[in-house]
Amino acid sequence: MGTIDAIQLSHKRNAGIADTASNSKPGPVGALLRLWRAYSALASKRRSRLALGELSAEQLKDIGLTEAEARREAAVPFWR
């Protein structure tokens, strides 16, 4: 599991019930909510990857990543 995936999983666990309560909205409201959630998830991943690319070597060592791993993850397109 990648670093970004772990961050996303912990975010979803913290969201808890609020995340599942609005999934059942019918019609255009439900579609807009799903679209907003998809956009929010992509934007969050992008922000995390950009922040990862700005960390120093010491900070990367603290979280258990090499500079090459951080650069590789930061270069991943936002839609992945």
C-alpha positions in Angstrom: 0.0 0.0 0.0 1.4 3.4 -1.0 1.7 6.4 1.3 -1.2 8.2 -0.4 -3.4 5.2 -0.1 -2.7 5.0 3.6 -3.6 8.7 4.0 -6.8 8.2 2.1 -7.8 5.1 4.1 -7.3 6.9 7.4 -9.3 9.9 6.1 -12.2 7.6 5.2 -12.1 5.9 8.6 -12.3 9.4 10.3 -15.2 10.4 8.0 -17.3 7.5 9.5 -21.0 7.6 9.3 -21.3 11.0 7.6 -19.7 9.4 4.5 -22.3 6.7 4.2 -25.4 8.6 5.3 -25.6 10.8 2.1 -24.8 8.0 -0.4 -28.5 7.2 -0.7 -29.7 10.5 -2.0 -31.7 10.1 -5.2 -31.6 12.0 -8.4 -29.4 15.0 -9.3 -28.5 15.8 -5.7 -27.0 12.3 -5.2 -25.1 12.6 -8.5 -23.7 16.0 -7.5 -22.6 14.7 -4.1 -20.8 11.7 -5.8 -19.2 14.1 -8.3 -18.1 16.4 -5.5 -16.7 13.5 -3.5 -14.8 12.2 -6.5 -13.4 15.7 -7.1 -12.5 16.2 -3.5 -10.7 12.8 -3.3 -8.6 13.7 -6.5 -7.8 17.2 -5.2 -6.8 15.7 -1.8 -4.5 13.2 -3.4 -2.9 15.9 -5.6 -2.3 18.2 -2.6 -0.7 15.3 -0.6 1.5 14.5 -3.5 2.6 18.1 -4.0 3.4 18.3 -0.2 5.3 15.1 -0.4 7.5 16.5 -3.2 8.4 19.5 -1.0 9.6 17.5 2.0 13.3 17.6 2.9 15.5 14.5 3.0 15.3 14.5 6.8 11.5 14.7 6.8 11.3 11.9 4.3 13.6 9.7 6.4 11.3 10.4 9.4 8.3 8.9 7.5 10.3 6.1 6.0 10.6 7.1 2.4 13.6 7.7 0.2 13.9 10.8 -2.1 13.4 8.6 -5.1 10.2 7.1 -3.8 8.9 10.6 -2.9 9.7 12.0 -6.4 8.1 9.0 -8.0 4.9 9.4 -6.0 4.9 13.2 -6.5 5.1 12.7 -10.3 1.9 10.5 -10.4 -0.9 12.3 -12.3 -3.8 13.4 -10.2 -6.3 11.0 -11.8 -4.4 7.9 -10.5 
